[in-house]
């Protein structure tokens, strides 16, 4: 049975909303299904090859690549079976910085906001930058393994240093490139962009395939191959992301949010939102507004 994307619960043993998966070797057998979460994510690749689908684009993964993935962004790594990627992934709640870094938190999160706006999530690091990023990740790992009562706080300080380094890197090197690095059917990129505009009116596989000038069967195969997701799962994830934005940024009724995001009915909205996020729309709104 095919797994639904999306709800990923990030477990942490540090007592703070911050987790490191250190030097983990991915394979097609143990990689997570497509997922999204409210936490920001940093992925640094040590070695190996693979690809990763993020939002609406496909990127290759290789030694020295750094990925910044803002919260509530659909993504899935697609490891190479023969030469799987070994990487470290850091997950943290944006609210964590607001509570610890004060007025500096906004600046520390600038790299993620730029990624979201530009839809460019990857930067390939030179050898010097790789050493600095790797060393900071090693320090965070060391702190998390320590049993000192201030270890979690020390790990968080290293995270802030890493974010400062990434902000300086962006300022010094200029914007990362804007084109996805992996070849995909020319119709796929436009289809992924169009899906957001068609969520409310409803998506039809035959209509999308006709627009792409391919058969529905070929469309489905290619979509799954290049995104790691079915059209249904991807559209549902995008609807939930859109609903999150409406819940936080607009003072709308639940029925209005459900309609604006293309859910079949209010009960369908509640059911799917809870399934993918682990909480109800009302509880999500209260939490996010309280943490602002």
Residue pairs with C-beta under 8 A, 6 or more apart in sequence:
2 230
3 33
4 33
4 233
4 236
4 275
4 276
5 33
5 34
5 35
5 36
5 74
5 76
5 229
5 233
5 234
5 236
5 237
6 33
6 34
6 35
6 36
6 74
6 233
6 236
6 237
6 240
6 276
7 35
7 275
7 276
7 277
7 278
8 32
8 35
8 36
8 37
9 37
9 278
10 17
10 19
10 37
10 39
10 91
11 19
12 18
12 19
14 144
14 151
14 152
14 155
15 152
16 96
16 152
16 156
17 39
17 92
17 93
17 95
17 96
18 90
18 91
18 92
18 93
18 96
18 152
18 155
18 156
18 159
19 90
19 91
19 92
20 88
20 89
20 90
20 91
20 137
20 140
20 141
20 144
20 155
21 88
21 89
21 90
21 91
22 88
22 137
22 141
23 46
23 86
23 87
23 88
23 141
24 86
24 87
24 88
24 89
25 48
25 84
25 85
25 86
26 48
26 50
26 77
26 79
26 84
26 85
26 86
26 87
27 79
27 81
27 84
28 78
28 79
28 81
28 84
31 76
31 77
31 78
31 79
32 76
32 77
33 76
34 53
34 74
34 75
34 76
34 227
34 228
34 229
34 233
34 234
34 237
35 74
35 75
35 76
36 72
36 73
36 74
36 75
36 237
36 240
36 241
36 276
37 71
37 72
37 91
38 71
38 72
38 93
38 94
39 71
39 91
39 92
39 93
39 94
40 68
40 69
40 70
40 71
40 91
40 92
40 93
40 94
40 109
40 112
41 67
41 68
41 69
41 71
41 75
41 89
41 90
41 91
42 66
42 67
42 68
42 69
42 89
42 90
42 162
42 166
43 52
43 65
43 66
43 67
43 69
43 77
43 87
43 88
43 89
44 65
44 66
44 67
44 87
44 88
44 89
44 133
44 134
44 137
45 61
45 62
45 63
45 64
45 65
45 66
45 67
45 85
45 86
45 87
46 63
46 86
46 87
46 88
46 134
47 63
47 85
47 86
48 61
48 62
48 63
48 79
48 80
48 83
48 84
48 85
48 86
48 87
49 60
49 61
49 62
49 80
49 83
49 84
49 85
50 60
50 61
50 77
50 78
50 79
50 80
50 84
50 85
51 58
51 59
51 60
51 61
51 77
51 78
51 80
51 182
52 58
52 59
52 61
52 67
52 75
52 76
52 77
52 78
53 74
53 75
53 76
53 78
53 226
53 227
53 228
53 229
54 67
54 69
54 73
54 74
54 75
54 121
55 73
55 74
55 75
55 119
55 121
56 119
56 189
56 192
56 193
57 119
57 121
57 180
57 189
57 192
58 180
58 181
58 182
58 184
58 226
58 227
59 65
59 67
59 121
59 122
59 180
59 181
59 182
60 181
60 182
61 67
61 77
61 85
61 87
62 124
64 124
64 125
64 126
64 127
64 130
65 122
65 123
65 124
65 125
66 122
66 123
66 124
66 125
66 133
66 166
67 121
67 122
68 111
68 112
68 115
68 121
68 123
68 166
69 75
69 115
69 121
70 112
70 113
70 115
70 116
71 94
71 112
72 241
72 244
73 116
73 121
73 241
74 229
74 234
74 237
74 238
74 241
76 227
76 228
76 229
77 85
78 228
79 85
88 137
88 141
90 137
90 140
90 159
90 162
92 159
94 105
94 109
94 112
95 291
96 156
97 104
97 105
97 108
97 109
97 160
97 163
98 105
98 291
100 156
100 160
101 108
101 160
107 167
108 160
108 163
108 164
108 167
109 163
110 167
110 170
111 163
111 166
111 167
111 170
114 120
114 170
114 175
115 121
118 175
118 176
118 178
119 178
120 175
120 176
120 177
120 178
122 176
122 181
123 169
123 173
123 176
125 133
129 169
132 165
133 162
133 165
136 158
136 161
136 162
136 165
137 162
139 155
139 158
140 155
140 158
140 159
140 162
143 151
143 152
143 154
143 155
143 158
144 151
144 152
144 155
146 154
148 154
170 176
180 189
184 226
185 212
185 214
185 222
185 226
187 211
187 212
187 213
187 214
188 212
188 222
188 223
188 226
191 208
191 211
191 212
191 223
192 227
194 208
194 211
195 203
195 208
195 234
195 235
195 238
196 238
196 242
199 235
199 238
199 239
199 242
199 261
199 262
200 259
200 260
200 261
200 262
201 262
202 262
203 231
203 235
205 216
205 219
205 220
205 231
206 216
208 219
208 231
209 215
209 216
209 218
209 219
212 219
214 222
219 231
220 230
220 231
223 229
223 230
223 231
223 234
224 230
227 234
229 237
236 272
236 276
237 276
239 261
239 262
239 263
239 272
240 261
240 272
240 273
240 276
240 277
242 260
242 261
243 257
243 258
243 261
243 263
243 269
243 273
243 281
244 277
244 284
244 288
246 252
246 256
246 257
246 260
246 261
247 257
247 281
247 284
247 285
247 288
248 285
248 288
248 289
250 257
252 260
254 266
254 269
254 270
254 281
254 282
255 266
257 269
257 281
258 265
258 266
258 268
258 269
261 269
263 269
263 272
269 281
270 280
270 281
273 279
273 280
273 281
273 284
274 280
277 284
279 287
